[in-house]
Each structure stands twice: as C-alpha cells, then as structure tokens.
Amino acid sequence: MASYPFATPSASRGPRAAPLTSEPGIWQELTSNQQLHTQGDRVSDDYRASHCAPGYGAHYRKTHESGYYAALWEKIEIPLILGVLRPMGGAGRNCLDFACGTGRITNVAASVFGEVVGADISKSMLGSAQVPPNVRLRHVDMTIEPLGETFDVVTAFRFFLNAEDRLKRDALKAINAHLKDGGRLVCNVHMNATSPIGLVCRLLNRLFGRTIRNTLGAARFSELLTASGFIVEEMIPYGYLPRPGNLVPGVCEALMEPFEKASRTLHVPGQLAQHFLVIAKKR
Ligand SMILES: C[S@@+](CC[C@H](N)C(=O)[O-])C[C@H]1O[C@@H](n2cnc3c(N)ncnc32)[C@H](O)[C@@H]1O
C-alpha cells in the first residue's frame, strides 16, 4: 500500500465486522423541515446552537435511516469504527463520545468499552438517543464545563467539519484535557476538501464569494491536531462513492460497498475519498 496516499495499515486491512442491528427510532413529525435543513450539517455561525431546535434530533436520525448516509453508516462506517475501537476497548476501559448527538457512535463504543459517556450540548439530539446501560448521557458543553473524569479514548464524529475554527480549537483542547496519558482521539471529517464533491464545494464557495459548504482537508486538520497537543497516528480515507445530493438513494445503497471495495483494490488515492477517520494520540 506504499503508493496509497493516505496509506495506513487499517486502510489496507479494510476492517469488516457485523453491522449493529438498526436502532429503534422515535420519529417525530417536523414542524419546519425547511428550517431544519438549513441548520446542523451545513454552514453555521454558531455550531453550538445548530442542532438545538426542537425536533432536530428526530430529523437527524431520519437523515441516517435511508439513502447515502444510511448505506455509508451501515456498510462502511460501523465496520470501520468497530475495527478501530475494538483493539482499544475492553471491560475495564472507558470512552467519551464528544458531541454524541443521537448516540450513533456512542452505541458502537458501548459494544466494546466497559463504560461510555456521551456528551452533547443539544437536548433535542440527546432526547433522540437510545443507549444501553453502560452509557451515561450528559447534557453539557465540555469546552466550558469539564466533566471531572478522564478517558482512555474520546470519539468525535461529524463535528470538526462544521464547527467554527475557534470551536474546533476549544473542542480539541477540552478533548485533550479529558484523555488519560497516552489516550486516543478517534474522529472523522465528513467532507474531505480534496474529494470530488469537496472540490465542487470549494468551487461553489469561490463562485458565490462566501462559504456555501464547509470542507476540511487532511493536511489542515493534521496541523490543528498537532497544535492542540495530539500526535496523528493514522488517517483512514473512506466513502469513495460521491454523494449525489438526495437523488437516487437506492442506487447509492446498492453501489456503496462494491464501489468502496473496487476503490481500495484499485488503490484509488485516499485524497479522493469523501470522508476520513483520524486516530490521534494525546502528546
Ligand atoms: C452532526 S452532529 C454529530 C452527532 C454524532 N457525533 C454523530 O456522528 O451522529 C454534531 C453534534 O455536535 C454537537 N455540538 C456542537 N457544539 C458542541 C459542544 N460545544 N459541545 C458538545 N456538543 C456540541 C451538536 O449539538 C450536535 O449534536
């Protein structure tokens, strides 16, 4: 895998584990779907408030129930995350899921760690979370109010892309402070700046003269992590199938896995993957 630009042992290993069974949903009708679509995973001036609207948690869960995001989650992300977390886990080890939202990653972590804490600033997101007994959910902004405990591993998914730069730095500082010595941060970036859709987003941002969609590249994120007291150990690109908006959800589901396998077999450069997972050690 030496010619693979994001080459890592894990990327070549292509961890595969049985997906978790689908989470039971508590769906609520949305009052203003349009309004909700303009928040959360899009550009936001105040990311702390972006997922706090009533009903947003239910909307977020629904987004991951079908189409591209569901296929990515079930076929690619769950096996990948399990493959990364399992060797770090164990009955006597604990994990914090920072910005846990509706508990997607929290639940995966709960299957491999003895104890898990999920922390989020949004009551709406936490209200949609269903977690097993070894999980404690905390409604807190850890960048302001420390939890008073430390962890072997901290996970943080779908957070750094859209958080403002100041919040990115504050979150990394808080995460670092909540890690035990030598502990690890496992996180992701869900719009790689060098992927095809990432390039389109950057082009649109330039054409419109403002940020329509955020992108974040591996080099920039590495710099941030290093400046925040981490040593980047691995970057694992994934999600090679570009997301065609909300179109053809069935096609995405069918193509996701073969496309991923073919991309790995053909050693498609990691820069072209839409997402990447990062493992970073507390310095
Ligand atoms: C896109 S969601 C990701 C949720 C979950 N990690 C996942 O992958 O499904 C981003 C989350 O970050 C949370 N958030 C934003 N600022 C935060 C902060 N300062 N502390 C804790 N959570 C925060 C939001 O409330 C939201 O639930």
PDBQT file of the ligand as one rigid body, heavy atoms in Angstrom, charges set to zero:
ROOT
HETATM    1  C1  LIG A 301     -23.539  16.485  13.204  1.00  0.00    +0.000 C 
HETATM    2  S1  LIG A 301     -23.863  16.181  14.893  1.00  0.00    +0.000 S 
HETATM    3  C2  LIG A 301     -22.932  14.698  15.143  1.00  0.00    +0.000 C 
HETATM    4  C3  LIG A 301     -23.561  13.795  16.165  1.00  0.00    +0.000 C 
HETATM    5  C4  LIG A 301     -22.852  12.435  16.312  1.00  0.00    +0.000 C 
HETATM    6  N1  LIG A 301     -21.481  12.591  16.722  1.00  0.00    +0.000 N 
HETATM    7  C5  LIG A 301     -22.943  11.651  15.027  1.00  0.00    +0.000 C 
HETATM    8  O1  LIG A 301     -21.895  11.377  14.404  1.00  0.00    +0.000 OA
HETATM    9  O2  LIG A 301     -24.045  11.297  14.628  1.00  0.00    +0.000 OA
HETATM   10  C6  LIG A 301     -22.871  17.392  15.725  1.00  0.00    +0.000 C 
HETATM   11  C7  LIG A 301     -23.179  17.492  17.222  1.00  0.00    +0.000 C 
HETATM   12  O3  LIG A 301     -22.281  18.392  17.852  1.00  0.00    +0.000 OA
HETATM   13  C8  LIG A 301     -22.976  18.955  18.955  1.00  0.00    +0.000 C 
HETATM   14  N2  LIG A 301     -22.225  20.083  19.497  1.00  0.00    +0.000 N 
HETATM   15  C9  LIG A 301     -21.970  21.269  18.920  1.00  0.00    +0.000 A 
HETATM   16  N3  LIG A 301     -21.210  22.018  19.745  1.00  0.00    +0.000 NA
HETATM   17  C10 LIG A 301     -20.985  21.269  20.862  1.00  0.00    +0.000 A 
HETATM   18  C11 LIG A 301     -20.261  21.487  22.069  1.00  0.00    +0.000 A 
HETATM   19  N4  LIG A 301     -19.621  22.631  22.303  1.00  0.00    +0.000 N 
HETATM   20  N5  LIG A 301     -20.238  20.502  22.993  1.00  0.00    +0.000 NA
HETATM   21  C12 LIG A 301     -20.890  19.333  22.774  1.00  0.00    +0.000 A 
HETATM   22  N6  LIG A 301     -21.591  19.080  21.651  1.00  0.00    +0.000 NA
HETATM   23  C13 LIG A 301     -21.626  20.034  20.708  1.00  0.00    +0.000 A 
HETATM   24  C14 LIG A 301     -24.322  19.287  18.355  1.00  0.00    +0.000 C 
HETATM   25  O4  LIG A 301     -25.294  19.531  19.324  1.00  0.00    +0.000 OA
HETATM   26  C15 LIG A 301     -24.588  18.023  17.535  1.00  0.00    +0.000 C 
HETATM   27  O5  LIG A 301     -25.299  17.067  18.264  1.00  0.00    +0.000 OA
ENDROOT
TORSDOF 0
